[in-house]
Amino acid sequence: QENAPWWTRAVVYQVYPRSFQDSDGDGVGDLRGVLQRVDHLAELGVDVVWFSPLYRSPQDDNGYDISDYEDVDPLFGTLADLDEVIAALHARGIKVVMDLVVNHTSDEHAWFVGSRSSKDDPRRDWYWWRPARHGMEPGAPGAEPTNWASFFSGPAWEYDEATGEYYLHLFSRKQPDLNWENPQVRQAVYAMMRWWLDRGVDGFRMDVINAISKVVREDGSLPDGLTHDGRLGDGSPYYLSGPRIHEFVAEMRREVFAGREGAFLTVGETPGVTLEDAQLFTEPERGEVDMVFQFEHVGLDHGPGGKFDPRRLRLTDLKASFGRWQSGLAESGWNSLYWDNHDQPRIVSRWGDDGAYRRESATMLATVLHLHRGTPYVYQGEELGMTNAHFTSFDQYRDIETLNYLAEARAYRTDDELLAAFAAMSRDNARTPVQWDASPHAGFTTGEPWLPVNPNHVEINAAAQHADPRSVFHHYRRLIALRHDEPVVAIGDFTMLLPDDEHVYAFTRALDDVELLVLGNFTSDERLALVDPVWTDAPVVIGNYDDDRVVEVPVRLRPWEALVLRRTR
Ligand code: ISL
């Protein structure tokens, strides 16, 4: 267990800078704001902070569209401010991980400005330029080189009149995809990554890294995707985990990390990744990444129409999915564990009860997640049990995915339907400002916040929770400490129990002679957990109802109760 990598015992905290803490009253969070809150992070006890993009950016996709990888956006401060933040976190023993967005740049990045300027530009081939579909008028409807849909609605190709060709953008038209087939692109990215490591950062979270290798036919063309309505198609078989993906990721690790001393963390964000592919990404001998974010569990409540067609979660589906990933990465490789990030709705609103049982369900969900085998990620505000935004009108939304979908879907869905879908699933649900205290704008800003603060901040806020040992915050703090102190939590074997139970989540962890039983009631009613009688009288390691309880089998669980029991085998 001493040999297990440091990140098996670590918990990562994600900061989404524009919503974390504003220091200058412009309504947008910034780096000097982060400095005001490092003690919150230290008290929570996290080991790593991952910053969503701070780089210079036109902010079309809130910084995931980067125009200069080696500078900080003035919105957030300066490189010197970032150095101070890194030093302040390091001084508290907290590592710093940067978001690495290299599937695409901003269209305002110098590389793309050159690339689009002429077919003879030395950087022309740094992006995916293609002519109109054979026999079609360039720029005409349907003349795109392939039928691929972009993640943010509409075609994934943009026609550029200057040179009469199209460029590929899997995300917004202001996020052109880099051509990783070109070795100069790869070397430029690796040099930039080394520059950040030299500056003192401790690793990278790699945005859509499984999309960097695309399928290219011998004639240079890209294949069409399947289509249901004869319009846009699904190109993902040709850009997710493409033919050279593992070669590129291994090359990146070699070129960037070889010969460096230190404790680093690399995590690939890999939408749509299969378990088999995640094994390849994370087997240590292959030298690719330490872990990946997989997306299976956060797709379980998507309907046939995708994320904006939400369904009720079936707990048995969640257990089947997590169980498969736990065993699939048990022998080799590693899981990352997350409920929330800046792209997902708030977990307490999604699969808990953000009304009467908010504290109980938020702490139950936290307990179940953190007791799995893997590295847990806490998204800012999750440790406070922050809820979805509960917006009631379209004009409250800012997210490009939501707004582009709205523009397109209004033609075939009612406003009421769309408002309900966004209230459940929009990315802005997780992006409202962190609720620090009960004052106007929640202590986030003295100005007008870029996205409305949730009015429930008068009750749900960090100041109140710091002072309350029963709070969601202190429960997260205890879970993080438990992972640090208990090797069985970090690296113990995982066994799923009660796979057919629709109400209770149950599993064990075991290491040497120590065994833990983890139970979570996913409902607002009392439930019985039919577990092995050996657990009778087992002591409680952590629970979310603060009373001493003597455990009888079957275990009676109160609404949203979480229990972790310990025994010696
Ligand atoms: O949130 C999503 C849409 O529902 C995901 O499909 C998301 O777009 C995908 O996981 C990639 O996300 C990452 O790259 C995007 C950026 O918009 C996201 O914020 C980022 O996490 C493009 O850089």
Residues whose N, C-alpha, C, O or C-beta is under 5 A from the ligand:
A	BS01	ISL	D61 Y64 F151 F171 D207 V208 P271 D343
